[in-house]
Amino acid sequence: MTSIARTLAAGIAGGLVASLAMNLFQGMAAPAFGQGGSNDDPATVKAADSAKQLVIGDAVTQKHRETAGSVVHYVTGAALGAGYALAARRWPQTTTGFGIAYGLGVATLLDDAVVPAFGWGPAPTDTPPATHAYGLASHAVFGLALEATRRGLDAVLD
């Protein structure tokens, strides 16, 4: 396996593991941050809707909404993991804070810029502080799990 392929494999796997870790954290931590109970679709489901409408012209059916949101979450995690691994290969400082800085940057970019820009969620100024804290904590877990998995797999695949 070439070193670029190894880097990508470790990054993609890291992104998938990190996405799972983030989901598990959110499931446990939501009550502590006052999250839960919303009937509104999460941004991942809204993103899946947007993608399907762009390609096919209609929204994701009610039956497939949860699955579509999960697919968006994990594909995004895998892509972010691949990008992170490639960046870490070229610029080792990318791993500052054992991936937590990257996770916080992802939270800021996605939650505060991309999601509101596409209409998948509220603007940062319309989001309660507890929701911001929940998003930051969730993405810190993502970054930590991403770096731990990337390093572990990189060592095993070496």
C-alpha positions as CSV (number, residue, x, y, z in Angstrom):
1,M,0.0,0.0,0.0
2,T,1.4,3.4,-1.0
3,S,2.0,5.9,1.8
4,I,-0.8,8.2,0.3
5,A,-3.2,5.3,0.2
6,R,-2.3,4.4,3.8
7,T,-2.8,8.0,4.8
8,L,-6.2,8.1,3.1
9,A,-7.3,4.8,4.5
10,A,-6.3,5.9,8.0
11,G,-8.1,9.2,7.6
12,I,-11.3,7.8,6.2
13,A,-11.5,5.1,8.8
14,G,-10.7,7.7,11.4
15,G,-13.5,9.9,10.2
16,L,-16.0,7.0,10.3
17,V,-14.9,6.0,13.9
18,A,-15.0,9.7,14.9
19,S,-18.5,10.1,13.5
20,L,-19.6,7.1,15.5
21,A,-17.9,8.4,18.7
22,M,-19.6,11.8,18.1
23,N,-23.0,10.1,17.8
24,L,-22.4,8.1,21.0
25,F,-21.3,11.2,22.9
26,Q,-24.3,13.1,21.7
27,G,-26.6,10.3,22.8
28,M,-25.2,10.4,26.3
29,A,-24.5,14.2,26.7
30,A,-27.7,15.7,25.1
31,P,-29.6,15.9,28.4
32,A,-26.7,17.6,30.1
33,F,-26.7,20.3,27.4
34,G,-30.5,20.6,27.4
35,Q,-30.7,19.1,23.9
36,G,-33.3,16.7,22.6
37,G,-37.0,16.7,22.2
38,S,-37.0,18.7,19.0
39,N,-39.3,17.6,16.2
40,D,-37.2,19.5,13.6
41,D,-35.0,17.5,11.3
42,P,-31.3,17.7,12.0
43,A,-29.1,19.5,9.5
44,T,-27.9,16.1,8.1
45,V,-31.4,15.2,7.0
46,K,-31.9,18.7,5.5
47,A,-28.6,18.3,3.7
48,A,-29.8,14.9,2.3
49,D,-33.0,16.5,1.2
50,S,-31.1,19.3,-0.6
51,A,-28.9,16.7,-2.3
52,K,-31.7,14.5,-3.4
53,Q,-33.7,17.5,-4.6
54,L,-30.8,18.7,-6.6
55,V,-30.2,15.4,-8.3
56,I,-33.7,13.9,-8.6
57,G,-36.0,16.8,-7.9
58,D,-37.8,15.5,-4.8
59,A,-37.2,15.2,-1.0
60,V,-36.1,12.2,1.0
61,T,-39.2,10.2,2.0
62,Q,-40.2,10.1,5.6
63,K,-39.3,6.4,5.7
64,H,-35.7,7.1,4.7
65,R,-35.0,10.4,6.5
66,E,-33.1,8.9,9.4
67,T,-31.0,6.7,7.2
68,A,-30.3,9.6,4.8
69,G,-29.2,11.8,7.7
70,S,-26.8,9.1,8.9
71,V,-25.4,8.6,5.4
72,V,-24.7,12.4,5.2
73,H,-23.1,12.3,8.7
74,Y,-20.8,9.4,8.0
75,V,-19.8,10.5,4.5
76,T,-19.0,14.0,5.8
77,G,-17.0,12.4,8.6
78,A,-15.1,10.2,6.2
79,A,-14.3,13.2,3.9
80,L,-13.2,15.3,6.9
81,G,-11.1,12.4,8.1
82,A,-9.4,12.0,4.7
83,G,-8.7,15.8,4.5
84,Y,-7.4,15.8,8.1
85,A,-5.0,12.9,7.4
86,L,-3.7,14.4,4.3
87,A,-3.2,17.8,6.0
88,A,-1.5,16.1,9.0
89,R,0.9,14.3,6.7
90,R,2.0,17.6,5.1
91,W,1.6,19.9,8.1
92,P,2.0,17.9,11.4
93,Q,0.8,21.0,13.4
94,T,-2.6,20.1,12.0
95,T,-2.8,17.6,14.9
96,T,-2.5,20.3,17.6
97,G,-4.4,19.3,20.7
98,F,-4.5,15.7,19.5
99,G,-7.2,16.6,16.9
100,I,-9.4,18.7,19.2
101,A,-8.4,21.9,17.5
102,Y,-9.4,20.4,14.1
103,G,-12.7,19.3,15.6
104,L,-13.4,22.7,17.0
105,G,-12.6,24.2,13.6
106,V,-15.0,21.8,11.9
107,A,-17.7,22.8,14.4
108,T,-17.2,26.5,13.6
109,L,-17.1,26.0,9.9
110,L,-20.0,23.6,9.6
111,D,-22.3,24.7,12.5
112,D,-21.7,28.4,12.2
113,A,-21.2,28.9,8.5
114,V,-22.2,26.0,6.2
115,V,-25.4,24.9,8.0
116,P,-26.9,28.4,8.2
117,A,-25.8,29.4,4.7
118,F,-27.7,26.5,3.2
119,G,-30.7,27.0,5.4
120,W,-30.3,23.8,7.3
121,G,-30.2,25.4,10.7
122,P,-30.3,28.8,12.4
123,A,-27.6,31.5,12.3
124,P,-25.0,31.4,15.1
125,T,-26.6,34.5,16.7
126,D,-30.0,32.6,16.8
127,T,-28.5,29.6,18.5
128,P,-28.7,29.3,22.3
129,P,-25.3,29.1,24.1
130,A,-26.0,25.6,25.4
131,T,-26.5,24.4,21.8
132,H,-23.2,26.0,20.8
133,A,-21.4,24.3,23.7
134,Y,-23.0,21.0,22.8
135,G,-21.8,21.3,19.2
136,L,-18.3,22.3,20.2
137,A,-18.1,19.4,22.7
138,S,-19.4,17.0,20.2
139,H,-16.9,18.1,17.6
140,A,-14.0,18.0,20.1
141,V,-14.9,14.4,20.6
142,F,-14.9,13.9,16.8
143,G,-11.4,15.5,16.5
144,L,-10.0,13.4,19.4
145,A,-11.4,10.1,18.1
146,L,-10.2,11.0,14.6
147,E,-6.7,11.6,15.7
148,A,-6.5,8.6,17.9
149,T,-7.8,6.3,15.2
150,R,-5.6,7.9,12.5
151,R,-2.5,7.5,14.6
152,G,-3.3,4.0,15.5
153,L,-4.1,2.9,12.0
154,D,-1.2,4.7,10.5
155,A,1.1,2.8,12.9
156,V,-0.5,-0.6,12.1
157,L,-0.5,0.0,8.4
158,D,3.1,1.2,8.3
